[in-house]
Amino acid sequence: MTLIADLKALSKPQRAAIWASYLGWTLDAFDFFLMVFMLSAIATEFGTDIKAVSVAIFLTLAARPFGALFFGLLADKFGRRPILMIDVTLFSLFSFASAFAPSLVALLILRTLFGFAMGGEWGIGASLVMETIPAKLRGPVSGLLQSGYPSGYFLASLVYFLLFDLIGWRGMFMVGIAPAILVLLIRMHVEESPAFEASRGKPRVNAFAELARHWKIALYMIVLMAAFNAFSHGTQDLYPTFLQQQHHFDTRLTGTLTAIMNVGAIVGGIGFGIWSETIGRRRAIIYACLLALPVLPLWAFTATPLLLGAGAFLMQVAVQGAWGIVPVHLNELSPGAVRAMFPGVAYQLGNLIMSRNAVFQADIADSHGGDYGLALALFGGAMAVLIAVWTAFGPERTDVDFTAEAAREG
């Protein structure tokens, strides 16, 4: 009841910032995950194989840190709000343009540009929210914000379920223009971050000097996010392919099981985000990762839709339960003067390190007779253990006064 009362006490601008950032990440992920449902269809049209098309996922992930750096620097200089609007517009346009790719090469270029724009949204949106809300709500709101990612995957699975057989993969990408509508919400209802306003007019620090000065925490966060991204993408990106190729499920069953998976992800992200306010950020991450281990056999090696659905739900409770802590944890660990850039760059550099994740998993599956379940289980189990151990030895900062810190650091 206290949490509900605290949420009700938020001002309209604070609630608008939460919804704008949540929806931004939701629709960003929606555009990204449209691709994972269509690997087979695209490969068929362009006369190639799934491995060749999966390079598009690699390029999208590889481009994201460059976008995080570029848009993060702009947001630290000009404000979170205007740069977020530009960023959302760009990734929506690049997703829409993917529908008109005349060749696989053209599609790869467009997905790279999409990844560049996508890379900026998370860091800017997370800093805007975390700098706007009260400190006691950062854990629950962090879980909600990160749940935007599986919410986007859920929407993509729903669109795939309802429309793919009617409009094909090109039509699916055309739907990707929808996130641009979010710009109107941001324009009309979202105010600038109080922490940025507190630093307005002060001399700006050199962002690259800040990265160098805080290199130890930057390195810790990058390694952490490399493992985190392998954990999430390693259990999500090839999951529809696992259902289609290994179990030969049709469009509707694939879409249904993927939607169930993402319901579990939303439950885990919000639940562990709330719990982190009681037990701390590190413990919440560790407990969520350890939960994934006993679920692996049910998730990857069963055969019936019922058991696969139960495994998918529970696995993503664990995966996104750990992820639900990431927005608040990275923002609390970051220097205030470069908070729009620092967490996003660490997040997306981790993505870069693990950006060939889908290609590696496709290779493993191919070398084991198309056993995608084995590839998913290897990555899921190994990353759960790695994140738990790395987090146990890492730092933690809670209840940081972001506005005072920004005013002090400039």
N, C-alpha and C positions, 0 to 999 in steps of 0.2 A: 504493500500500500504506500509506503514511503516513496518508492520509485515512481509510482503513478502520480503521486502528489507533486514530486519534483518535476516530472515531465509536464504536468498541467501548468506549473508555475512559469514555464519558459515563455519568453516574449514572442510575439509574432515573427520578428526578424530572426530570432534564434531557431524557431521551428522551421521557418522557410529555408534557412541555411542547411539544416539537417536534411530536409526533403530534397533540396536541390542537389546536394552532394550524394545522397543515397541514389536518387534517380539518375544522376550523371554516371555513377559507377555501374548501375543496373543496365542502362542503355548502352554504355561503352562495352560491357561484357556481352550484351545481347548481340551487338554487331560482330564482336570477335567470335562468339560461339556459333553464329550462323555457319561459319566455315567448316566446323568439325562435323556437321551433319552431312556435308556435301562432298566430302573427299572422293567417294566412289563415283558419284554422278559427274563430277568435274573430270576425273580421270578418264571416264568413259567418253565424254564429249571430245576431249583433247587427245585421245588415243594414247594414253600413258598409264602409269600405275599409281597406286595410292601413295607409295613412298615419294614419288616425284612431286605429287600435289601437296604432300605434307610439308614440303619445304616452305610453303606459304605460311604455315604456322610458325616455323623457325624464323622466317624473315620478319614477321609481325612482332614476335617477341624480341628479336635482336634489335629492332629499330626503337623499341620503347624507351630504353635509357637515354637515348639522344633527345627524344621528345621531352622526357622528364627534366633533363638539364636545361634545354632551351626554354620551355614554357615555365619551368620553375624559376629560372633567373628573371624572366619577365614579370612573373607574379610577385617576386620579392621586391622588384623595383617599382612596378606600376599598380600593384594590388591584385588580390586573389580574384575578385569578382569579374573585372573586364577580361582578364586572360582566360578565365574558365569559360566564358561565353564564346570567345574566339576558338578555343580548343574543341568544345562540343560541336560547333559548326563544322570545323574541319574534319573531324573523324566521321561525322555523319555523311559528308559529301564524298569522302573517299570510299566509304562502304557502298554508297549508291553507285559510284562510278565503277565498282568492281563488277556490277551486273553487265557492263558493256565491254568487258575484256575480250578482244578478238583472238587471243592466244594465251597459252599458259604463261609465257614470259610477261605479257602485259598484265596478267592477273597477279603475278608475283610482285611486279613493280607497284601496283596499286595497293596490295596488302602490306607492302613495306611502308608506303606513305601513310596508310591507315594506322600502322603500328606506331609511327612517329607521333601522330596526333594523339593516339590513345595513351601514349606514355605520359602525357602531361596531366591527364585528368585526375588520376588518383592522388598524387601529391598535393595538388592545388585544392581539390575538394576536401581532402582529409585535414589539411592545415586550416582551411576556412572554418570547418566545423569545430575542430578541437580548440581553436582560438576564440570561438564564439560562445560555447556552452560552459556552464559551471563545471569545475574540476570533478565534482562527485558524480557527474553523469557521463564522464568520458568513457568508462568501461562499457556500460550499456549501449551508448551511442556508437562506440567503436564496433561493437558486434552488429548493430543495425547497418552501419555504413558498409562494412565488409560483406554483409549478407546481400548487398547489392550485386555482387558478382554471381553467386548462385541464382539470385532472382533473375538476372539477365540470361543465364543459361536456361532457367526454367521457361522464360518467355520464348527463347529461341527454340526450345523443344516443343513448346505449344504451337508456335508458328509452323514448325516442321510437321508436326502431327496434322495440323489443319490444312496447310496450304501447299506443301511441297509437291504432292502428286498432281496438283492443279497448275502451279505456276513454275515449277522447276527451280533449278539453282539460281538462275539469273533473276527470276522474280523474287526469290528470297532476299537477294542482295538489295533489290529495289526497296524492300521494306526497311532496309537499314537507314533510310533517310529520316525515319521517324524521330530519333533522338534530337534532331535540330529544333523540334518544338520546345524542348526544355529551355532553350535560350530565352524564350519569352517569360518563363517562370523566374529565371534568374534576374532578368532585366527589371521585372515589375516588383518583385517581393524580397529579394536578397540584398542585405546590406553588406558593406565591406567589413572585414575582420577587425575587431577592436584592437588586436595586437598590431596589425599593420597600421591602423590609424594612430596608435600610440607612438609608432616609430616614424610617422610621416614627417618630413622636413629635417630629419636628422641625417648626418652623413652616413652613407651606405658602406657597409663593410665589403671587402673584396671576397666574393663567394668562393673563389678557388683557394684563397688564403685560409678561409674558414675550413674548407675540406682538408687542407694540409695540416692545419692546427689541430683538428679533431680526427686525425687519421686512424687512431686506434678504434674509436667507436664506429667510425665509418667502415673500417674493415670488418669489425664484428657484425655490423648490420648487413653488409653485403653478403658475407658467408651465410648468415642466418636466412637472408632472403633467397639465396640460391637454393638452399635446402627446402625452404617453404614453397618456392615456385615449382621445384621438381615434385614436391608432395601433392600440390594441387593439380598442376597440368599433367603429372604422371598418373593421376587417378581420374582425370576428366576428359582430356582432349581426344583420346582414342577409345573412350568408353562406347560411343555410338558405333564406331567401327567394330569393336569387340562384339557388340550385339548383332550387327548386320552380317559380318563376315564369319564369325565363329559359331554363332547360334542361328544365323539365317532368319532373324526376326524381320518382320515387315516394318513399313514406315510407322504405323500406329503403335505397335508394341515397343519399338525402339523409342519413339517419342514419349510414350507413357512411362517406361522405366527410367528414362533420363529425367523426366519431370519429378518422379518419386525421389530420385537421387538428390535433386536440388531442393526439394522440400526438407529433406534431412539436413542439407547444408545450411539452410536458413535457420532451422531450429538450433543447430549446433552453434552457429555464429552468434546469434542473439543470446542463447543460453550461457555459453562460456564467457561472452563479453560481460554479462551481468555478474556472473560468478567471480570474475577477475577483480571486482571492486572489494570482494570479501577476502579472497585468498591470495591476491596479488597476480601480476601479469605473468611472471615466469611459471608459477605453479599451474595456472590455468592452461598455459601452452603445453606444459609437460604432461598433464593429466589427459588432455585431449589427444595428444600423439600416442600415448600408451594405450588409449582406448581402441585405436585403429588396429593394433596387432592381433587381438583374438578374432577380429571381424574378417581378416584377410581370406581364410578358406571359404567362408560363406559368400563373400563378395566376388571372388575371382574364379572359383572352381566348382560351383554348383551349376545346375543345368536348367532347372525349371524357372519360369517367369516369377513365380511366387518367392522362391528362395533368392533369386537374383535381385528382385526388388527389395527384399528385406536387407540383403547385404549392401546394396547401393545406398539405401537410406542410412543405415548405421555407419557405413564408411564415411559418408560425407558429414554426418554429425561430428565425427572425429576430426576430419580434415578441416572443415570450415569452423569447427569449434576452436581449433588452434589459430586459424586465420582471423577469427573475430577479434583477437587481441592485437593484431598487427597494427592497425591504424593508430591506436592510442599508444602502444609501446614504442613505435618508431618516432612519433611526434614528441613523446616525453623524453626520449633519449637525444633528440636533435637540438643543435644550437638555435636559439630563438631568432637570430638575425637572418637565417637562411632556411626557415622552417618549410617554406613552400617548395624549396628545391632539394634540401638534404634528404628527407625521408623518401621522396619520389625517386631520386637518383639511386639511392641504396636499393630500394625495391626493384627498380628496373635493371640495374646492373646485375642483381641476382637473377633476373629474368634472362639477361644476355648470356650469363654463364651456363644456364640450363636451357637455352633457346632451341637446341637441337634435340630436346627431350622426345618429341613425337617421332622424329626420324630414328633415334636410337631404339625406341620401343618398337617401331615398325620393323626394324632390322632384327630385333630379338624374336619377334613373332614370326617373321619370314623364315628365320633359321631354325625354328622349332615347329615347322609345319603349320603356320598360321595360328599359333597358340597365343592370342592376345591376352588371355587371362594370366598367363605366366609373366608376360612383360609388365602388365599392370601391377601384379602382386610384388614383383621384384622391386620396382620403384617405390610403391606405397610403403612396403615394410622397411626398406633401407632408409628412406627419408624420415619416417616416423621416429626411428631410433636416433638418427643423426640430429634431428631438431631437438629432441628431448635432452640429449647429452650437451649439445652446444648451448642451449638455453640455460641449463643448470649452472653453467660456469660463467654466464653473462651478467651484465649489470641490469639494474632496474631503477627507475625514477618515477615516483607518483606525486600527484598534487603539485605539479610545477605551475607557478603563476605565469602563464604565457604572456599576458599583457605587460606585466612589470618587467619580465625578462626582455621582451622586445623593446620596451622603452629604454632599458638600460644598455642593451647591446647595440641598438640602432639598426 
